[in-house]
Amino acid sequence: MTDRPSRRTRRPGLGRRVVPPPSWTVFGVLCTVLAGVLLVGAYANASFAPDRHQTQAGQHEVPTSVVTGGPIISTTGGQSRSYRLPPRTIVLTFDDGPDPVWTPEVLRVLAAHQVPATFFVVGSQVARHPDLVRELAAGGHELGVHTFTHPDLAALPGWRRRMEYTQTQLAVASAAGVRTSLIRFPYSSYAAAIDDQNWPVFTQAGDLGYLSVLNDTDSRDWALPGVDQIIANVTPPGYSGAVTLWHDAGGDRAQTVAALDRFIPLMKERGYRFVTVTGGLNLALAEAGIDHQVSVGQPAGAGERGRGRMLIWAVQGADRTLGVLGWIFVAVGVLTVGRTVLLFVLAGRHARRRRAKDWAWGPPVTEPVSVIVPAYNEKEGIAAAVRSLAGGDHPGGIEVIVVDDGSTDGTPEIVEALGLPNVRVVRKPNGGKPSALNTGVALARHDLIVMVDGDTVFEPDSVRRLVQPFADPQVGAVAGNVKVGNRDSLIAKWQHIEYVIGFNLDRRLYETLRCMSTVPGAIGAFRRQALEYAGGMTDDTLAEDTDITMALGRAGWKVVYEETARAWTEAPTTLGQLWKQRYRWSYGTMQAMWKHRRSLLDRGASGRFTRRCLLFLSLFGVLLPLLAPVIDLLALYGLFFLDRTATVVAWLVMLGVQMLTAVVAFRLDREKLGVLWVLPLQQFAYRQLMYLVMIQSVVTALTGGRLGWQKLRRTGLTPTPESAGVNRG
C-alpha cells in the first residue's frame, strides 16, 4: 500500500452542541423572498395579463365624432375630441418595444433617412432594456405608454389599468428622465372600431391626463405578409395624412426593417413629411386656427426616477433569477440523467458479475471475527442486536465486544444479563462514538473486525458473508447491506426506498469505480491492518464512517460492497428524529470531504481515489440534492404561469425515471415492488425535508460548528427479513 494519509492530532475538550432544529424562520424568509421574485417575474412576463377576447359590443356610448374622427383622441375634462393629421403628413409609430435586436435596426433606418418616430413602449421591456429607451429619447424620438404587461385593458378593473400606466411611466422616467402623456392601448386599432366595452378605457385615460393614439393604417407586420404587402398596408390613400402602425418587437422584424427602409424614401418622393405624434397634432391644431402647442416630453421628478429605478431593479433581478433557475434546471437534469445512466450501466454490470455461477472472492474466509458494538443508551434494542451477532454462523467463531460509552439507562447491565459466553462488555466514560470504536478495536483479539450500531440486528449468516471479501488481500473494508426493518409508517417506507435506491444501488456503482465513500456504521467490516494504517477512527467529523472509508481509499485499500450480508435497522419514525439523523449525515459528509480535500493533488492511489470520490460526492451527494429543489420550484411555477401540459409531462417524465431506477434497484436487491406505490407521494413531502437538511447543512458548514454523538430515540423493534417481506435467496 502507498500514499498513507497523515493522521490529524485529536483535540481533547472540543465543545459540542446538539443538532440545530430546522430554521423555519430563515427558510420562511427565503421562501417569501424567492416567491416574491418569481411573482415579479411572472407579472413582468404578462402571466397575470388577460389575453384579447373579441366582443360584439355596440357603439351606443361612443360619441359619433370619435367613431368618425381621427386617430388622436382627447377625453380630458369630460369632453371628447379627435384629430387627424394634415395632408402629406406621416407619423411612424412602433409598438411593443424596446427589443434588443430589432429596435436598434429600426433606429438605424430612421437615422439613415433622418426622420423621427413615436415609440409606444411596454413597461416591462423598458425595465429590461432601459439603455434603448434612453437612446430613443436622446435621438429625438417620442415615447408613449403601451402599458406594462400588454393586457386587454377592457378586461381589467380601473386600479389595474392605472397600475399598468403608472409602472410604465416610472420605468420611462428612470430610463430616459422624462414622462409622457401619450398612450396607446394594446389590441387597439382604428377609431371606427371603438365600442362600448372599450370606451371607458379611453375616458379613464383622459381623466388621468393621457392623449390616446390610434392609427390610420396598419402594417400588419406581425403576420409577416412580405415587404411589398407591408408597404401597401401602411400607404395612406391619396395624399391624406396618416398615423401608421409598425412593431419593433414581438418576433422577427426583418420584414419590418426592410419595408421601412423602402417606405420612407417612397413617401418623401410623394412630398410627405415625417413628424412625431405631437408634431403632427400641433400641425393639425395650427391648421384649425387653434393657438396651442402640445408637448409630452416633460422632465420626470427625482422621486419618479428613484421609484422607477427600484422597479427596473426588481424586473431585472427577477429575470436574472429565472435565468439562473433555468440553468440550474438544466444542470439538475444533466446530473440526474448522468447518474441514472451510470447506475444502470455500472451497477447492473456489478450485479451480473456477482450473480455469475463462478463468482467468488477467493477461498472461504474462516478466520475468527471480532464484532465491536459502540453503545450509548441503547436499552431498547441492544439485547436483540447482541443476540443476533453472538449467534452468527461464522465457522471461525465470533467475539462480540460491547463498548458502553457512559450509558445512563442500564445498557451494559442488559447485555451482561444475557449471559452469552462470546460477549464482553467494556465500560468507559462518555467520549463519543469514534472513541468507543477505537477502544473496541484495541481490545479485540482478532484481525477481522466488524463494526455494528447498537440498534442493528444481523441475520445469522451476515457476519460470515460480510468477511468473505477479505479473501482478496487488497480489500481493506467491506460495506454490508443495510435494510429498514420497521416499514409500517409512511416515513419509514420512504426511508426504505431511499436505502435501496440511494445507498445500496450507489454502493454497487462506487465499488465499480473504486471510489466507495462510506462503509455504513450499521454493518461494516475492516482489516485491523487497514484501520491502523489509516489512523483509526477520529472525531474530526460527524461522519466517522465516511472519514475512515475515505482514509482507507486514499491509502490504496479496496473498499467493496457485499449485498448478501444484511443488517436490519430501525429507521426514525418522526420527522424530528429523521431531521437529526440526516443532518448529521449530510454535515458529517461535508466535513469529511473538507478534511480530505488537500489529497486532490496527491500522486498515486491517494490522489486517484480522492479525485474520483470527491467528484462523485460533490456532484451527486451535495450539488444534486442542493439544486434539486429547482425542479419542484419550476414545476410549481410552470403550473401557474407556464404551459401546464408541458409542465405536467416534464414532471411525469422525471417521476418515470425515478420509478424506473427504483424498479431496477429493488430487483437487484430482491425486494418486493409493492412499496413503490408511495414513491409519487415522496415527491411532495420527504424530498422537501431532505432539501432543507442539505441547505442547513451547507449553511452550518460555511459558518462553522461542531456537534457531538447524537442518540436517536428508539422503540426497540426487532425487525426480521420475514416481517419485512424480503427474499433471502
C-alpha positions, 0 to 999 in steps of 0.5 A: 500500500502507498500514499498513507494519509497523515493522521490529524492530532485529536483535540481533547475538550472540543465543545459540542452542541446538539443538532440545530432544529430546522430554521423555519424562520430563515427558510420562511424568509427565503421562501417569501423572498424567492416567491416574491421574485418569481411573482415579479417575474411572472407579472413582468412576463404578462402571466397575470395579463388577460389575453384579447377576447373579441366582443360584439359590443355596440357603439351606443356610448361612443360619441359619433365624432370619435367613431368618425374622427381621427386617430388622436383622441382627447377625453380630458375634462369630460369632453371628447375630441379627435384629430387627424393629421394634415395632408402629406403628413406621416407619423411612424409609430412602433409598438411593443418595444424596446427589443434588443435586436430589432429596435436598434435596426429600426433606429438605424433606418430612421437615422439613415433617412433622418426622420423621427418616430413615436415609440409606444413602449411596454413597461416591462421591456423598458425595465429590461432594456432601459439603455434603448429607451434612453437612446430613443429619447436622446435621438429625438424620438417620442415615447408613449405608454403601451402599458406594462404587461400588454393586457386587454385593458377592457378586461381589467378593473380601473386600479389595474389599468392605472397600475399598468400606466403608472409602472410604465411611466416610472420605468420611462422616467428612470430610463430616459428622465422624462414622462409622457402623456401619450398612450396607446392601448394594446389590441387597439386599432382604428377609431371606427372600431371603438365600442362600448366595452372599450370606451371607458378605457379611453375616458379613464385615460383622459381623466388621468391626463393621457392623449390616446393614439390610434392609427390610420393604417396598419402594417400588419407586420406581425403576420409577416405578409412580405415587404411589398404587402407591408408597404401597401398596408401602411400607404395612406390613400391619396395624399391624406395624412396618416398615423401608421402602425409598425412593431419593433418587437414581438418576433422577427422584424426583418420584414419590418426593417426592410419595408421601412427602409423602402417606405420612407424614401417612397413617401418623401418622393410623394412630398410627405413629411415625417413628424412625431405624434405631437408634431403632427397634432400641433400641425393639425391644431395650427391648421384649425386656427387653434393657438396651442402647442402640445408637448409630452416630453416633460422632465420626470421628478427625482422621486419618479426616477428613484421609484422607477429605478427600484422597479427596473431593479426588481424586473431585472433581478427577477429575470436574472433569477429565472435565468439562473433557475433555468440553468440550474434546471438544466444542470439538475437534469444533466446530473440526474440523467448522468447518474441514472445512466451510470447506475444502470450501466455500472451497477447492473454490470456489478450485479451480473458479475456477482450473480455469475455461477463462478463468482467468488472472492477467493477461498472461504474466509474462516478466520475468527471475527471480532464484532465491536458494538459502540453503545450509548443508551441503547436499552431498547434494542441492544439485547436483540442486536447482541443476540443476533451477532453472538449467534452468527454462523461464522465457522471461525467463531465470533467475539462480540465486544460491547463498548458502553460509552457512559450509558445512563439507562442500564445498557451494559447491565442488559447485555451482561444479563444475557449471559452469552459466553462470546460477549464482553462488555467494556465500560468507559466514560462518555467520549463519543462514538469514534472513541468507543470504536477505537477502544473496541478495536484495541481490545479485540483479539482478532484481525477481522473486525466488524463494526455494528450500531447498537440498534442493528440486528444481523441475520445469522449468516451476515457476519460470515458473508460480510468477511468473505471479501477479505479473501482478496488481500487488497480489500481493506473494508467491506460495506454490508447491506443495510435494510429498514426493518420497521416499514409500517409508517409512511416515513419509514417506507420512504426511508426504505426506498431511499436505502435501496435506491440511494445507498445500496444501488450507489454502493454497487456503482462506487465499488465499480469505480473504486471510489466507495465513500462510506462503509455504513456504521450499521454493518461494516467490516475492516482489516485491523491492518487497514484501520491502523494504517489509516489512523483509526477512527477520529472525531474530526467529523460527524461522519466517522464512517465516511472519514475512515472509508475515505482514509482507507481509499486514499491509502490504496485499500479496496473498499467493496460492497457485499449485498448478501450480508444484511443488517436490519435497522430501525429507521426514525419514525418522526420527522424530528428524529429523521431531521437529526439523523440526516443532518448529521449525515449530510454535515458529517459528509461535508466535513469529511470531504473538507478534511480530505480535500488537500489529497486532490493533488496527491500522486498515486492511489491517494490522489486517484481515489480522492479525485474520483470520490470527491467528484462523485460526492460533490456532484451527486451527494451535495450539488444534486440534492442542493439544486434539486429543489429547482425542479419542484420550484419550476414545476410549481411555477410552470403550473401557474404561469407556464404551459401546464401540459408541458409542465405536467409531462416534464414532471411525469417524465422525471417521476418515470425515471425515478420509478424506473431506477427504483424498479431496477434497484429493488430487483437487484436487491430482491425486494418486493415492488409493492412499496413503490406505490408511495414513491409519487407521494415522496415527491411532495413531502420527504424530498422537501425535508431532505432539501432543507437538511442539505441547505442547513447543512451547507449553511452550518458548514460555511459558518462553522460548528461542531456537534457531538454523538447524537442518540436517536430515540428508539422503540426497540423493534426487532425487525426480521427479513420475514416481517419485512417481506424480503427474499433471502435467496 
